[in-house]
């Protein structure tokens, strides 16, 4: 269903991992439907069989066959009426899309845009190659080439942002942004401006996503969870604060949420915790 692959050394400053996903409608009900949490990463996706649509927060954006999306700050669903959906994806480090392509990251927040338009390239032949290839590693290699061609022209960004991201990830999102700026010896206003320019969202929003991802990875899929204790462990100052975040990112209250309904988040947010492990390195 979901297989991750490490990037080549030349792409390590930009990419956390590549992945391949294959969904079959026979494994679901009426249609393929998966629920995904915001992860703190940007993505470039190549759908070479079938296609997905869905919703992000209260929006239902058009999803091109090849799309790029920056930070997601709302819960989102991936849906398809096709019998099989297969895709190759690139999970970018928080600053990776900006560094490699120089995108205006604010335009990519919760918005899947055509990669062909963003890069001014025609990707029809690449999709045909991905469809014809039987070896998944060969598929990954073809997508790698598209990115490797951009490395020499990569954009410089503020190292301060990378350090801030590192502090937030290492603290499991429990550090205060004010503490980050104090350690970096920069003003809050300057840090917020540079962070949003490079990552696309304010540092407080990114930190909140990191914290919730770490908390979510602690969920026991086979037992009743003590959400109050989990909230305390991750520095939620009261249960109502935790409750608000849980409903925002999961779309349900803790009592209403049933993780067994969602295969993808079980696999990549809890069992393997891919987005936590690979925020900085594979």
C-alpha positions, -999 to +999 in steps of 0.1 A: +000+000+000+026+025+010+064+022+006+090+048+014+124+052-003+154+074+008+165+102-015+199+103-032+226+123-014+223+153-037+186+157-027+191+153+011+190+191+017+155+192+001+137+159+003+128+137+033+117+106+013+101+094-018+071+071-016+048+049-037+011+044-029-013+019-044-050+018-034-076-006-047-113+001-044-121-035-035-103-029-002-128-001+007-165+004+005-182+024-022-151+044-030-115+048-020-113+072+009-083+081+031-080+107+058-046+125+063-032+148+090-011+179+083+025+167+084+047+198+083+060+188+049+053+198+013+046+173-015+049+167-052+027+139-064+025+120-098-007+100-102+001+075-129-030+053-125-064+067-116-069+100-099-079+115-065-101+143-054-111+154-019-113+182+005-090+203+026-107+220+055-138+235+039-124+236+004-127+211-024-098+220-047-092+206-082-064+180-080-042+178-111-027+145-122+007+160-113+004+184-084+025+202-058+012+213-024+029+231+004+021+231+041-013+217+050-028+234+080-062+216+079-072+180+079-079+166+044-094+136+027-082+118-004-110+101-024-113+083-057-140+064-077-114+046-097-107+009-092-070+015-087-051+046-078-013+045-079+011+074-074+047+084-068+051+111-042+080+133-029+079+144+007+099+176+010+115+189+041+097+220+056+120+244+036+127+220+007+102+233-019+114+269-014+151+259-016+148+237-047+123+257-067+120+292-051+082+289-050+060+315-033+052+291-005+021+311+007+003+302-025+008+265-019-007+264+016-036+239+015-036+243-023-026+216-048-013+234-079-003+219-113+034+210-112+035+214-150+024+250-146+047+257-117+078+243-134+067+251-170+073+215-182+052+189-198+049+158-177+028+136-199+056+114-210+069+110-175+034+097-164+034+073-193+069+060-183+057+056-147+027+036-159+047+014-182+075+006-156+070-024-135+099-018-111+089+007-083+126+017-078+128+026-115+097+048-111+113+066-082+145+070-102+126+088-130+111+112-106+145+118-089+159+129-123+133+156-125+144+170-092+182+164-097+181+187-127+171+215-104+198+211-077+224+233-094+200+262-095+188+258-059+179+289-039+196+300-008+174+305+022+181+318+058+199+291+079+181+306+108+149+290+096+165+256+093+178+260+129+143+270+141+127+240+123+153+217+139+146+231+174+109+226+170+112+190+157+138+180+184+115+194+211+085+174+196+068+208+191+068+216+228+092+245+226+078+280+226+086+301+195+098+328+219+124+304+232+135+296+197+141+333+188+159+339+221+183+310+214+188+323+178+192+358+192+168+373+166+136+393+170+103+375+169+090+397+141+121+390+119+119+353+125+082+351+118+087+370+085+116+348+073+100+315+085+067+322+066+087+332+035+106+299+035+080+274+049+048+292+040+031+293+074+039+311+107+063+293+130+037+289+157+014+271+133+042+248+122+052+241+158+016+232+166+015+207+137+048+191+149+035+187+184+002+171+173+020+147+150+042+136+178+012+132+201-007+113+175+022+089+170+016+078+206-019+066+200-023+029+208-043+014+179-053-016+200-064-001+232-084+026+249-063+058+249-058+081+278-060+113+259-058+135+290-024+120+298-012+124+262-022+160+262-003+166+294+028+148+281+029+172+251+024+204+272-012+211+265-022+234+293-057+221+297-079+195+281-100+220+262-068+232+244-060+196+235-096+189+225-096+219+201-064+207+183-076+172+181-109+182+165-091+206+141-066+180+128-087+148+131-121+163+122-136+146+152-135+148+190-113+122+207-144+102+218-157+102+182-124+093+165-119+057+154-084+052+140-092+017+128-113+033+100-082+049+084-055+026+069-031+053+058-028+073+090-023+040+109+005+031+087+024+064+082+014+085+113+014+058+140+030+025+130+060+040+112+057+077+121+073+086+088+067+123+091+083+125+125+113+104+117+121+122+085+114+159+092+152+165+090+169+134+078+158+099+065 
